[in-house]
Amino acid sequence: MPVRTCVGCRSRAAQSDLLRLAVEGDMITPDTAGRMPGRGAYLHPDPTCWETADRRKAWNRAFRATGRLDASRVAAHFAAAPRV
């Protein structure tokens, strides 16, 4: 079972327990199927991890990108998810 690191809390977890994020152009997109091409970053499906990653501006480092990345699709994904 592959293990990945959450970009929010920086803890390691099984890949199946994390939400994969991928970049399309300059948009960070939740990859719920885990099949989008390109480099991925992983995040717990927990709003706290999302808020931590966004506050730390972890996106450019995680995706090895330069320039501004738009995380609005990920924000909408967490806004639509029920709070635990």
Backbone as a chain_set.jsonl record, in Angstrom:
{"seq": "MPVRTCVGCRSRAAQSDLLRLAVEGDMITPDTAGRMPGRGAYLHPDPTCWETADRRKAWNRAFRATGRLDASRVAAHFAAAPRV", "coords": {"N": [[0.853, -1.174, 0.0], [0.779, 2.122, -1.011], [2.296, 4.982, 0.552], [1.727, 8.346, 1.338], [2.436, 11.871, 1.838], [0.604, 14.302, 3.537], [-0.01, 17.542, 2.363], [-0.953, 19.483, 3.988], [-1.025, 18.904, 6.932], [1.335, 17.572, 7.047], [1.679, 14.929, 7.815], [2.131, 11.395, 7.398], [0.236, 9.093, 5.465], [-1.848, 6.392, 4.294], [-2.175, 6.178, 0.786], [-4.748, 5.774, -0.163], [-6.31, 6.969, 1.766], [-6.145, 9.638, 1.39], [-6.851, 12.7, -0.412], [-6.227, 13.233, -3.758], [-4.637, 15.869, -5.453], [-4.344, 17.723, -8.439], [-2.795, 19.642, -11.092], [-4.298, 21.67, -13.511], [-3.516, 23.534, -16.08], [-3.347, 26.553, -14.599], [-4.86, 25.939, -12.461], [-5.622, 24.317, -9.464], [-6.919, 21.173, -8.989], [-9.259, 18.939, -7.512], [-8.593, 15.544, -7.687], [-10.468, 13.175, -7.754], [-10.74, 10.645, -8.847], [-8.16, 9.898, -9.155], [-6.655, 9.804, -11.499], [-5.723, 11.831, -13.132], [-3.348, 13.414, -15.308], [0.117, 14.238, -14.674], [2.017, 15.82, -12.005], [1.092, 15.075, -8.698], [-0.416, 16.122, -5.599], [-1.077, 15.436, -2.201], [-3.74, 15.402, 0.173], [-5.348, 15.327, 3.311], [-8.809, 14.506, 3.566], [-9.914, 16.612, 5.107], [-11.116, 19.604, 6.374], [-9.445, 21.132, 8.045], [-6.809, 20.417, 7.368], [-6.798, 21.344, 4.741], [-7.122, 24.133, 5.184], [-4.753, 24.665, 6.569], [-2.776, 24.018, 4.654], [-3.408, 25.886, 2.679], [-3.042, 28.293, 4.055], [-0.283, 28.136, 4.569], [0.606, 28.344, 2.036], [1.377, 26.152, 0.392], [1.257, 25.168, -2.156], [2.838, 25.828, -4.557], [5.314, 24.731, -3.898], [4.609, 22.035, -3.48], [3.71, 21.265, -6.011], [5.847, 21.88, -7.52], [5.883, 24.263, -8.984], [5.987, 27.411, -10.725], [4.896, 30.767, -10.413], [1.474, 31.896, -9.931], [-0.901, 29.746, -8.483], [-4.246, 28.74, -8.736], [-6.433, 27.907, -6.274], [-9.159, 27.667, -6.046], [-11.002, 25.711, -6.898], [-10.466, 23.565, -5.23], [-11.083, 24.714, -2.788], [-13.836, 25.05, -3.17], [-14.568, 22.378, -3.308], [-14.087, 21.522, -0.667], [-15.835, 23.228, 0.653], [-18.286, 22.272, -0.18], [-18.323, 19.78, 0.949], [-19.534, 17.851, 3.702], [-19.125, 18.935, 7.086], [-17.075, 17.351, 9.505]], "CA": [[0.0, 0.0, 0.0], [1.599, 3.333, -1.078], [2.151, 5.967, 1.617], [1.97, 9.699, 0.862], [2.45, 12.895, 2.874], [-0.403, 15.356, 3.399], [0.637, 18.851, 2.252], [-1.486, 20.341, 5.051], [-0.506, 18.597, 8.265], [2.653, 16.96, 6.843], [1.751, 13.572, 8.348], [2.078, 10.361, 6.374], [-0.962, 8.258, 5.517], [-2.048, 5.556, 3.112], [-2.638, 6.951, -0.371], [-6.201, 5.625, -0.29], [-6.966, 7.806, 2.771], [-5.891, 11.031, 1.045], [-7.415, 13.247, -1.645], [-5.175, 13.659, -4.679], [-4.845, 17.129, -6.151], [-3.53, 17.841, -9.647], [-2.852, 20.971, -11.693], [-4.75, 21.815, -14.896], [-3.162, 24.922, -16.401], [-2.944, 27.177, -13.34], [-5.904, 25.597, -11.494], [-5.471, 23.091, -8.677], [-8.191, 20.477, -9.104], [-9.356, 17.663, -6.81], [-8.561, 14.4, -8.6], [-11.125, 12.135, -6.964], [-10.509, 9.338, -9.474], [-6.73, 9.604, -9.074], [-6.185, 9.447, -12.841], [-5.3, 12.987, -13.923], [-1.914, 13.376, -15.593], [0.97, 15.225, -14.032], [2.408, 15.69, -10.616], [-0.008, 15.181, -7.756], [-0.164, 16.418, -4.195], [-2.087, 14.722, -1.429], [-4.301, 16.162, 1.274], [-6.42, 14.633, 4.027], [-10.124, 15.086, 3.24], [-10.271, 17.299, 6.334], [-11.001, 21.044, 6.153], [-8.322, 21.686, 8.8], [-5.605, 20.223, 6.548], [-6.933, 22.272, 3.614], [-6.863, 25.487, 5.661], [-3.338, 24.75, 6.904], [-2.011, 24.046, 3.402], [-3.672, 27.156, 2.005], [-2.403, 29.342, 4.846], [1.161, 27.996, 4.382], [0.874, 28.494, 0.601], [2.171, 24.965, 0.093], [0.958, 24.669, -3.508], [3.954, 25.91, -5.502], [6.319, 23.767, -3.464], [4.092, 20.68, -3.684], [3.596, 20.98, -7.442], [7.078, 22.344, -8.169], [5.39, 25.219, -9.982], [6.295, 28.823, -10.554], [3.703, 31.551, -10.72], [0.334, 31.745, -9.027], [-1.831, 28.649, -8.718], [-5.583, 29.051, -8.235], [-6.945, 26.77, -5.5], [-10.589, 27.87, -5.807], [-11.74, 24.448, -7.089], [-10.269, 22.769, -4.007], [-11.878, 25.4, -1.768], [-15.237, 24.711, -3.427], [-14.72, 20.966, -2.953], [-14.196, 21.423, 0.791], [-17.032, 23.955, 1.066], [-19.442, 21.428, -0.471], [-18.253, 18.565, 1.771], [-20.09, 18.041, 5.056], [-18.138, 19.057, 8.181], [-17.032, 16.178, 10.403]], "C": [[0.904, 1.244, 0.0], [1.274, 4.303, 0.065], [2.523, 7.333, 1.044], [1.919, 10.665, 2.045], [1.408, 13.96, 2.557], [0.315, 16.706, 3.354], [0.125, 19.823, 3.313], [-0.813, 20.084, 6.382], [0.87, 17.938, 8.239], [2.79, 15.572, 7.484], [1.595, 12.571, 7.202], [0.843, 9.497, 6.581], [-1.021, 7.413, 4.247], [-2.632, 6.409, 1.993], [-4.152, 6.905, -0.496], [-6.979, 6.486, 0.708], [-6.863, 9.294, 2.449], [-6.582, 11.418, -0.261], [-6.265, 13.712, -2.521], [-5.588, 14.959, -5.347], [-3.911, 17.157, -7.348], [-3.705, 19.241, -10.213], [-3.295, 20.853, -13.148], [-4.522, 23.272, -15.263], [-2.612, 25.584, -15.151], [-3.974, 26.928, -12.241], [-5.561, 24.294, -10.777], [-6.848, 22.447, -8.617], [-8.187, 19.205, -8.266], [-9.446, 16.528, -7.831], [-9.144, 13.213, -7.855], [-10.923, 10.74, -7.538], [-9.035, 8.94, -9.413], [-6.103, 9.287, -10.417], [-5.689, 10.629, -13.673], [-3.793, 12.937, -14.157], [-1.164, 14.436, -14.792], [1.238, 14.931, -12.577], [1.194, 15.881, -9.72], [0.483, 15.589, -6.383], [-1.327, 15.795, -3.427], [-2.47, 15.514, -0.187], [-5.341, 15.305, 1.969], [-7.756, 15.271, 3.647], [-10.718, 15.787, 4.461], [-10.093, 18.808, 6.109], [-9.831, 21.688, 6.904], [-7.028, 21.558, 8.009], [-5.63, 21.16, 5.348], [-6.575, 23.695, 4.044], [-5.388, 25.683, 5.988], [-2.49, 24.852, 5.638], [-2.193, 25.379, 2.686], [-2.994, 28.315, 2.74], [-0.881, 29.328, 4.655], [1.586, 28.229, 2.936], [1.796, 27.37, 0.111], [2.088, 24.526, -1.365], [2.147, 24.712, -4.461], [5.041, 24.905, -5.162], [5.861, 22.335, -3.771], [4.056, 20.297, -5.16], [4.843, 21.368, -8.228], [6.749, 23.318, -9.298], [5.913, 26.621, -9.682], [5.054, 29.602, -10.96], [2.579, 31.222, -9.752], [-0.551, 30.583, -9.461], [-3.157, 28.997, -8.041], [-6.157, 27.808, -7.562], [-8.45, 26.865, -5.258], [-11.41, 26.588, -5.994], [-11.621, 23.56, -5.852], [-11.079, 23.393, -2.874], [-13.361, 25.064, -1.933], [-15.517, 23.255, -3.064], [-14.902, 20.814, -1.438], [-15.416, 22.168, 1.312], [-18.289, 23.106, 0.863], [-19.477, 20.183, 0.404], [-18.849, 18.836, 3.15], [-18.968, 18.091, 6.099], [-18.229, 17.835, 9.087], [-16.816, 16.633, 11.816]], "O": [[1.713, 1.408, 0.913], [0.123, 4.424, 0.485], [3.525, 7.458, 0.341], [1.422, 10.321, 3.117], [1.342, 14.459, 1.433], [1.155, 16.988, 4.209], [0.719, 20.883, 3.511], [-0.109, 20.948, 6.904], [1.5, 17.765, 9.283], [3.908, 15.092, 7.674], [0.999, 12.878, 6.169], [0.452, 9.205, 7.711], [-0.334, 7.689, 3.263], [-3.484, 7.263, 2.235], [-4.772, 7.892, -0.89], [-8.175, 6.712, 0.525], [-7.434, 10.122, 3.16], [-6.86, 10.566, -1.106], [-5.423, 14.495, -2.082], [-6.737, 15.129, -5.753], [-2.789, 16.657, -7.266], [-4.649, 19.947, -9.859], [-2.756, 20.057, -13.916], [-5.255, 24.15, -14.808], [-1.532, 25.225, -14.684], [-3.975, 27.611, -11.216], [-5.248, 23.289, -11.416], [-7.827, 23.092, -8.24], [-7.21, 18.457, -8.299], [-10.284, 16.56, -8.732], [-8.41, 12.347, -7.379], [-10.934, 9.757, -6.797], [-8.702, 7.77, -9.599], [-5.108, 8.565, -10.47], [-5.273, 10.437, -14.816], [-3.045, 12.469, -13.298], [-1.751, 15.401, -14.302], [0.762, 13.95, -12.006], [0.365, 16.757, -9.967], [1.656, 15.419, -6.051], [-2.428, 15.65, -3.958], [-1.645, 16.198, 0.419], [-6.132, 14.631, 1.31], [-7.81, 16.481, 3.428], [-11.882, 15.578, 4.802], [-9.018, 19.24, 5.693], [-9.283, 22.689, 6.442], [-6.229, 22.494, 7.98], [-4.595, 21.714, 4.975], [-5.82, 24.383, 3.358], [-4.828, 26.746, 5.717], [-1.585, 25.683, 5.562], [-1.235, 25.935, 2.149], [-2.438, 29.213, 2.109], [-0.257, 30.387, 4.586], [2.779, 28.302, 2.639], [2.84, 27.611, -0.496], [2.787, 23.595, -1.765], [2.434, 23.711, -5.117], [5.624, 24.293, -6.058], [6.643, 21.523, -4.266], [4.335, 19.154, -5.52], [4.893, 21.208, -9.447], [7.265, 23.208, -10.41], [6.233, 26.958, -8.543], [4.255, 29.129, -11.768], [2.724, 30.376, -8.87], [-0.904, 30.449, -10.633], [-3.179, 29.486, -6.912], [-6.344, 26.777, -8.208], [-8.967, 26.21, -4.353], [-12.416, 26.402, -5.309], [-12.578, 22.881, -5.477], [-11.695, 22.676, -2.085], [-14.059, 24.821, -0.948], [-16.597, 22.939, -2.565], [-15.768, 20.067, -0.984], [-15.982, 21.768, 2.329], [-19.241, 23.205, 1.637], [-20.539, 19.588, 0.589], [-18.686, 19.926, 3.699], [-17.981, 17.364, 5.991], [-19.318, 17.351, 9.393], [-16.749, 15.807, 12.726]]}, "num_chains": 1, "name": "protein.A"}
